[in-house]
Amino acid sequence: MAEDSTHGKKRTARSAVLDTRPEYERFGAWMRAQREAAGLQQRPISRLLGKPEQFINKVEHGKQRIDVVEFLDFCQALGIEPATTLGELLAATKRTSAS
């Protein structure tokens, strides 16, 4: 991947710009931890969400963003309260940024 002039972004062969901010990796790690805590592999959660397994893998590795509706679907599939989760994620991001 060639480095783009925009900080933290890389350009792929298809010229799509990928944001490589560490927050996406932390969010993906959080999603993976939630899935694993629920005792699910990637395939079952991908079926619950109607997404390909590769999509889940990319999200969990910080290489794919999800929108708010997909986030809500993920929370619902795992029985997680979205508002509480957002608060926890925000607090974790603030702690990490302060370090």
Secondary structure, DSSP 8 states (H G I E B T S, - for coil): -EE-SSTTEEE-TT--EEE--HHHHHHHHHHHHHHHHTT--HHHHHHHHT--HHHHHHHHTTSS---HHHHHHHHHHHT--HHHHHHHHHHHHHHHHH-
